[in-house]
Amino acid sequence: MNLIKQVLKDSNSNKVEYMPLGKLVKIETGKLNANAAVADGEFMFFTTATEPSRIDKYRWDTEALLIAGNANVGAVQHYKGKFEAYQRTYVLTEAVEVLDIRFLYYILCNGLGQYLSNRSKKAAMTYIVLSDLQNFPVPIPPLPVQAEIVRILDTFTSLTAELTAELTARKKQYEFYREDLLKLEGVDGVKYTPIGNVLKDGSAKKSVTKSEYKDKGKYPIIDQSQADIAGFTDKAEAVPPTLPCIIFGDHTRIVKYADTKFAQGSSGTRVFVVDSGHVDPKYVYYAMSNLKIESRGYNRHWSVVKDMEIPLPPLPVQEEIVRILDTFTELTAELTAELTAELTARKKQYEFYREKLLTFDRMG
């Protein structure tokens, strides 16, 4: 951190010149529609989506910054190589000699969004006006200072990427072991049955509507969203009468398990209980989570899912699978919590130093 302090001191000890972006780089846009993308294309195709698509031809072969002109307005990406661009994507190339393009990337990431928002006459900014982009003020500290700032911020970016990759890998590892444990084809005593044959409706008398969700209450609300707890309520009639329960998002396809009292959330939240004494409810939850349920958009899914088959081994085998997966779930949750906390801290640290390192006193 002493090096960061030195760079901060050097970068702020002298005032720097600011120049409009349009005088520092060549600004163009792509010419293609978004539907020009090809699934297995050889080259990158930058649209205004978060992730680039692919295409089978290219217009540019250079180092460039790509700025989303609509949709994810102001989002910036840095790329070097052959690529194409959507007609609403701004392509910045041919940076002047006094400007490190990677430094410009961080400057734009740090300040372009707020700059554009301040110039928008609408509540929600829907597109970039070229003149606004051209006039975006860019500080020009000495190149050695730019290079050192880039090195420091690249280091933070790399650490964040490593943590994100580790978090993704742990989740995939968990899914792999769950799938592997539930591969029971050819195992003695295993029967396959539609999921709807082992579950019955376990809904509460009434559900809690979105408008009734509270920050505090006697019962946590479980609905079909990603969140474990979506809110709270005191509405006793929204508590399902039998535990444990399997909760299924009829729109979202999300599967949850509850063995303590909860309130049933808004429309689309289906609650089921196991309809057999020879089936472990937690096993059904894991087996149901393992199903590959194709999306039908925001349509209902249970009408299709209920006919999908799951393997049913003898009860002792079900219980052993549950024991193993419960242990692995707990370990994964602990590691995920640690990685998530570390990732959050790193992002905050990165944002803090990015703001500090990229703030310059204006000359004149």
C-alpha positions as CSV (number, residue, x, y, z in Angstrom):
1,M,0.0,0.0,0.0
2,N,3.0,2.4,0.3
3,L,3.3,2.3,-3.4
4,I,-0.3,3.3,-3.8
5,K,0.3,6.2,-1.4
6,Q,3.2,7.3,-3.5
7,V,1.3,7.2,-6.7
8,L,-1.6,9.1,-5.0
9,K,0.9,11.7,-3.9
10,D,2.6,12.0,-7.3
11,S,-0.7,12.1,-9.2
12,N,-2.2,14.9,-7.1
13,S,0.9,16.9,-6.4
14,N,0.6,18.7,-9.8
15,K,-2.5,19.8,-11.6
16,V,-3.2,18.0,-14.8
17,E,-4.7,19.0,-18.1
18,Y,-8.2,17.7,-19.0
19,M,-9.1,17.1,-22.7
20,P,-12.4,16.1,-24.3
21,L,-12.5,12.4,-25.3
22,G,-13.3,13.3,-28.9
23,K,-9.8,14.8,-29.3
24,L,-8.0,11.8,-27.8
25,V,-9.5,8.8,-29.7
26,K,-11.3,8.0,-32.9
27,I,-15.0,7.4,-32.1
28,E,-17.0,5.2,-34.4
29,T,-20.0,2.9,-34.2
30,G,-20.7,-0.5,-35.6
31,K,-23.0,-0.9,-38.5
32,L,-24.7,-4.3,-37.8
33,N,-27.9,-5.3,-36.2
34,A,-27.7,-7.5,-33.1
35,N,-29.3,-10.4,-35.0
36,A,-26.1,-10.6,-37.2
37,A,-24.6,-12.7,-34.4
38,V,-23.5,-16.3,-35.2
39,A,-23.5,-18.8,-32.3
40,D,-20.2,-20.4,-33.3
41,G,-18.6,-17.4,-35.0
42,E,-14.9,-17.1,-35.1
43,F,-14.7,-13.4,-34.0
44,M,-16.0,-11.3,-31.1
45,F,-19.2,-9.3,-31.8
46,F,-19.8,-6.5,-29.3
47,T,-23.4,-5.5,-28.8
48,T,-24.8,-3.6,-25.8
49,A,-25.3,-6.8,-23.9
50,T,-23.1,-7.5,-20.8
51,E,-21.4,-10.4,-22.6
52,P,-20.2,-10.2,-26.2
53,S,-21.6,-12.4,-28.9
54,R,-19.8,-14.2,-31.8
55,I,-19.7,-13.5,-35.6
56,D,-18.0,-15.0,-38.6
57,K,-16.5,-11.7,-40.0
58,Y,-14.7,-8.7,-38.6
59,R,-14.3,-5.0,-39.3
60,W,-11.6,-4.0,-36.8
61,D,-8.3,-5.7,-35.9
62,T,-6.9,-3.4,-33.2
63,E,-7.0,-2.5,-29.5
64,A,-10.2,-0.7,-28.7
65,L,-12.7,0.3,-26.0
66,L,-16.3,-0.6,-26.6
67,I,-19.1,1.4,-25.0
68,A,-22.7,0.4,-24.9
69,G,-24.8,3.2,-26.5
70,N,-28.1,1.8,-25.3
71,A,-29.4,-1.0,-23.0
72,N,-26.4,-1.2,-20.6
73,V,-25.7,2.5,-21.3
74,G,-22.2,3.5,-20.7
75,A,-20.8,0.0,-19.9
76,V,-17.2,-0.2,-21.1
77,Q,-15.2,-3.2,-22.4
78,H,-11.5,-3.4,-23.4
79,Y,-10.5,-5.7,-26.2
80,K,-7.5,-6.3,-28.5
81,G,-7.9,-8.3,-31.7
82,K,-10.3,-8.9,-34.5
83,F,-13.9,-8.0,-33.8
84,E,-17.2,-6.5,-35.1
85,A,-19.7,-4.2,-33.4
86,Y,-23.4,-3.5,-33.2
87,Q,-24.7,-0.2,-34.6
88,R,-25.4,1.2,-31.1
89,T,-21.9,0.3,-29.8
90,Y,-19.3,3.0,-29.7
91,V,-15.8,1.9,-30.8
92,L,-12.9,3.9,-29.5
93,T,-9.5,3.4,-31.2
94,E,-6.3,5.2,-32.2
95,A,-5.6,6.8,-28.8
96,V,-3.1,9.7,-28.9
97,E,0.4,9.1,-27.8
98,V,0.0,10.8,-24.4
99,L,-2.8,8.4,-23.4
100,D,-2.6,4.8,-22.2
101,I,-5.8,3.2,-23.5
102,R,-6.0,0.9,-20.5
103,F,-5.8,4.1,-18.3
104,L,-8.7,5.5,-20.4
105,Y,-10.6,2.3,-19.8
106,Y,-10.5,2.8,-16.0
107,I,-11.3,6.5,-16.3
108,L,-14.4,5.7,-18.3
109,C,-15.4,2.9,-16.0
110,N,-15.1,5.3,-13.0
111,G,-16.8,8.4,-14.3
112,L,-18.7,7.9,-17.6
113,G,-21.9,6.6,-16.1
114,Q,-22.4,9.5,-13.7
115,Y,-21.3,12.0,-16.4
116,L,-23.9,10.7,-18.8
117,S,-26.6,10.5,-16.1
118,N,-26.0,14.2,-15.2
119,R,-26.7,15.1,-18.9
120,S,-29.8,13.0,-19.3
121,K,-33.1,14.9,-19.4
122,K,-35.0,11.7,-18.7
123,A,-35.4,9.8,-15.4
124,A,-33.8,6.8,-17.0
125,M,-31.0,7.3,-19.5
126,T,-31.8,5.2,-22.6
127,Y,-29.0,6.1,-25.1
128,I,-25.8,8.0,-25.4
129,V,-25.7,11.3,-27.4
130,L,-22.5,11.3,-29.4
131,S,-21.7,15.0,-28.5
132,D,-21.9,14.1,-24.8
133,L,-19.4,11.2,-25.3
134,Q,-17.1,13.4,-27.4
135,N,-17.1,16.1,-24.6
136,F,-16.4,13.7,-21.7
137,P,-13.4,15.3,-19.9
138,V,-10.3,13.0,-19.6
139,P,-7.4,13.8,-17.2
140,I,-3.9,13.4,-18.8
141,P,-1.3,12.8,-16.1
142,P,2.2,11.8,-17.2
143,L,2.4,8.4,-18.9
144,P,4.5,6.9,-16.1
145,V,1.7,7.8,-13.7
146,Q,-0.9,6.4,-16.0
147,A,1.1,3.1,-16.3
148,E,1.5,2.7,-12.6
149,I,-2.2,3.4,-11.9
150,V,-3.1,0.8,-14.6
151,R,-0.7,-1.8,-13.0
152,I,-2.3,-1.3,-9.5
153,L,-5.9,-1.4,-10.8
154,D,-5.1,-4.4,-13.0
155,T,-3.8,-6.2,-9.9
156,F,-7.1,-5.5,-8.0
157,T,-9.1,-6.6,-11.1
158,S,-7.1,-9.8,-11.3
159,L,-7.7,-10.7,-7.6
160,T,-11.4,-10.0,-8.0
161,A,-11.5,-12.3,-11.1
162,E,-9.7,-15.1,-9.3
163,L,-12.2,-15.0,-6.4
164,T,-15.1,-14.9,-8.8
165,A,-13.7,-17.9,-10.6
166,E,-13.2,-19.8,-7.4
167,L,-16.7,-19.1,-6.3
168,T,-18.1,-20.4,-9.6
169,A,-15.9,-23.5,-9.4
170,R,-17.1,-24.4,-6.0
171,K,-20.8,-24.1,-7.1
172,K,-20.0,-26.3,-10.1
173,Q,-18.2,-28.8,-8.0
174,Y,-21.3,-29.1,-5.7
175,E,-23.6,-29.6,-8.7
176,F,-21.2,-32.3,-10.1
177,Y,-21.3,-34.3,-6.9
178,R,-25.0,-34.0,-6.5
179,E,-25.5,-35.2,-10.1
180,D,-23.0,-38.0,-9.6
181,L,-24.7,-39.3,-6.4
182,L,-28.1,-39.3,-8.2
183,K,-26.9,-41.3,-11.2
184,L,-28.7,-44.5,-10.2
185,E,-29.4,-46.2,-13.5
186,G,-28.9,-49.9,-13.2
187,V,-28.6,-49.9,-9.4
188,D,-30.6,-52.7,-7.7
189,G,-33.8,-51.7,-6.1
190,V,-34.0,-48.3,-7.9
191,K,-37.4,-47.4,-9.5
192,Y,-38.1,-44.3,-11.6
193,T,-41.3,-42.5,-10.9
194,P,-42.9,-39.1,-12.0
195,I,-42.2,-36.4,-9.4
196,G,-45.9,-35.7,-9.2
197,N,-46.5,-39.2,-7.9
198,V,-44.6,-38.7,-4.7
199,L,-45.7,-35.2,-3.9
200,K,-49.1,-33.7,-2.9
201,D,-50.2,-30.2,-2.3
202,G,-49.2,-28.7,1.0
203,S,-50.2,-25.1,0.5
204,A,-51.3,-22.8,3.3
205,K,-54.9,-21.5,3.4
206,K,-53.7,-18.2,2.0
207,S,-50.5,-16.9,0.6
208,V,-48.9,-13.5,1.2
209,T,-49.1,-11.0,-1.6
210,K,-46.1,-8.9,-2.5
211,S,-47.7,-5.7,-1.1
212,E,-48.0,-7.4,2.3
213,Y,-44.3,-8.3,2.6
214,K,-42.7,-6.6,5.7
215,D,-39.2,-6.1,7.0
216,K,-40.2,-7.6,10.3
217,G,-42.7,-10.2,11.4
218,K,-43.3,-13.5,13.1
219,Y,-42.9,-15.7,10.1
220,P,-40.2,-15.5,7.3
221,I,-41.7,-15.5,3.8
222,I,-40.5,-18.0,1.3
223,D,-41.5,-17.4,-2.3
224,Q,-40.2,-18.3,-5.8
225,S,-37.4,-15.7,-5.9
226,Q,-33.7,-16.4,-5.6
227,A,-33.7,-15.1,-2.0
228,D,-33.9,-17.6,0.8
229,I,-36.2,-15.2,2.8
230,A,-38.2,-12.7,0.7
231,G,-39.7,-10.8,3.7
232,F,-41.7,-11.3,6.9
233,T,-45.4,-11.4,7.9
234,D,-47.6,-12.1,11.0
235,K,-50.2,-13.8,8.8
236,A,-50.7,-17.2,10.4
237,E,-53.1,-18.5,7.7
238,A,-50.1,-18.2,5.3
239,V,-48.1,-20.9,7.2
240,P,-48.3,-24.3,5.5
241,P,-49.8,-26.9,7.9
242,T,-47.3,-29.7,7.4
243,L,-43.5,-29.8,7.5
244,P,-41.1,-30.4,5.9
245,C,-42.1,-28.8,2.6
246,I,-40.7,-28.6,-0.9
247,I,-41.2,-25.1,-2.5
248,F,-41.2,-24.8,-6.2
249,G,-41.2,-21.6,-8.3
250,D,-43.8,-22.2,-10.9
251,H,-42.4,-19.4,-13.0
252,T,-38.8,-19.4,-11.9
253,R,-38.1,-23.2,-11.6
254,I,-36.3,-22.6,-8.3
255,V,-36.5,-25.4,-5.8
256,K,-36.3,-24.9,-2.0
257,Y,-36.6,-27.0,1.1
258,A,-38.1,-25.9,4.5
259,D,-38.3,-27.8,7.8
260,T,-39.2,-24.9,10.0
261,K,-42.3,-22.7,10.0
262,F,-42.6,-20.2,7.2
263,A,-45.2,-18.2,5.3
264,Q,-46.0,-19.0,1.7
265,G,-45.2,-16.2,-0.7
266,S,-47.1,-14.7,-3.6
267,S,-48.5,-16.2,-6.8
268,G,-46.4,-18.8,-8.5
269,T,-45.1,-20.3,-5.2
270,R,-46.1,-23.9,-5.1
271,V,-45.8,-25.8,-1.8
272,F,-45.6,-29.6,-1.6
273,V,-45.2,-32.4,0.9
274,V,-44.1,-36.0,0.3
275,D,-47.1,-38.4,-0.1
276,S,-45.3,-41.6,1.0
277,G,-43.8,-43.0,4.1
278,H,-41.1,-44.7,2.1
279,V,-39.7,-41.5,0.6
280,D,-37.3,-39.1,2.3
281,P,-38.5,-35.5,1.7
282,K,-35.0,-34.2,1.7
283,Y,-34.0,-36.8,-0.9
284,V,-36.9,-35.6,-3.1
285,Y,-35.7,-32.1,-2.8
286,Y,-32.2,-33.0,-4.0
287,A,-33.6,-35.1,-6.8
288,M,-35.9,-32.4,-7.9
289,S,-33.0,-29.8,-7.8
290,N,-31.1,-32.1,-10.1
291,L,-33.8,-32.1,-12.8
292,K,-33.0,-30.3,-16.0
293,I,-36.1,-28.1,-16.4
294,E,-36.2,-26.2,-19.7
295,S,-37.5,-22.7,-19.4
296,R,-40.9,-21.9,-20.8
297,G,-40.5,-18.2,-20.2
298,Y,-42.7,-16.7,-17.5
299,N,-45.3,-19.5,-18.1
300,R,-46.1,-22.1,-15.5
301,H,-43.8,-25.1,-15.3
302,W,-45.3,-27.5,-12.8
303,S,-47.6,-29.0,-15.4
304,V,-44.5,-30.3,-17.2
305,V,-42.3,-30.9,-14.1
306,K,-44.8,-33.2,-12.4
307,D,-44.3,-35.8,-15.2
308,M,-40.5,-35.7,-15.0
309,E,-39.1,-38.9,-13.4
310,I,-36.7,-39.1,-10.5
311,P,-34.9,-42.3,-9.3
312,L,-36.2,-43.8,-6.0
313,P,-33.8,-46.2,-4.4
314,P,-34.6,-48.0,-1.1
315,L,-35.2,-45.6,1.8
316,P,-31.8,-46.4,3.5
317,V,-30.0,-45.4,0.3
318,Q,-32.0,-42.2,0.1
319,E,-31.1,-41.3,3.6
320,E,-27.4,-42.0,3.0
321,I,-27.4,-39.8,-0.1
322,V,-29.1,-37.0,1.9
323,R,-26.5,-37.4,4.6
324,I,-23.6,-37.0,2.1
325,L,-25.3,-34.1,0.3
326,D,-26.2,-32.3,3.5
327,T,-22.5,-32.5,4.6
328,F,-21.3,-31.3,1.3
329,T,-23.9,-28.5,1.2
330,E,-22.8,-27.3,4.6
331,L,-19.1,-27.2,3.6
332,T,-19.9,-25.5,0.3
333,A,-22.1,-22.9,2.1
334,E,-19.3,-22.1,4.5
335,L,-16.7,-21.8,1.8
336,T,-19.1,-19.7,-0.4
337,A,-19.8,-17.4,2.5
338,E,-16.1,-16.9,3.0
339,L,-15.4,-16.3,-0.7
340,T,-18.4,-14.0,-1.0
341,A,-17.2,-11.9,2.0
342,E,-13.7,-11.7,0.6
343,L,-15.0,-10.8,-2.9
344,T,-17.2,-8.0,-1.5
345,A,-14.3,-6.6,0.5
346,R,-12.0,-6.7,-2.6
347,K,-14.6,-4.9,-4.7
348,K,-15.0,-2.2,-2.1
349,Q,-11.3,-1.9,-1.8
350,Y,-10.9,-1.7,-5.6
351,E,-13.7,0.9,-5.9
352,F,-12.1,3.0,-3.2
353,Y,-8.6,3.1,-4.7
354,R,-10.0,3.5,-8.2
355,E,-11.8,6.6,-7.1
356,K,-8.7,7.9,-5.3
357,L,-6.2,7.1,-8.1
358,L,-8.4,8.5,-10.8
359,T,-9.2,11.9,-9.2
360,F,-7.0,14.7,-10.4
361,D,-6.9,18.5,-9.8
362,R,-7.7,20.3,-13.0
363,M,-5.1,22.6,-14.5
364,G,-6.1,26.2,-15.1
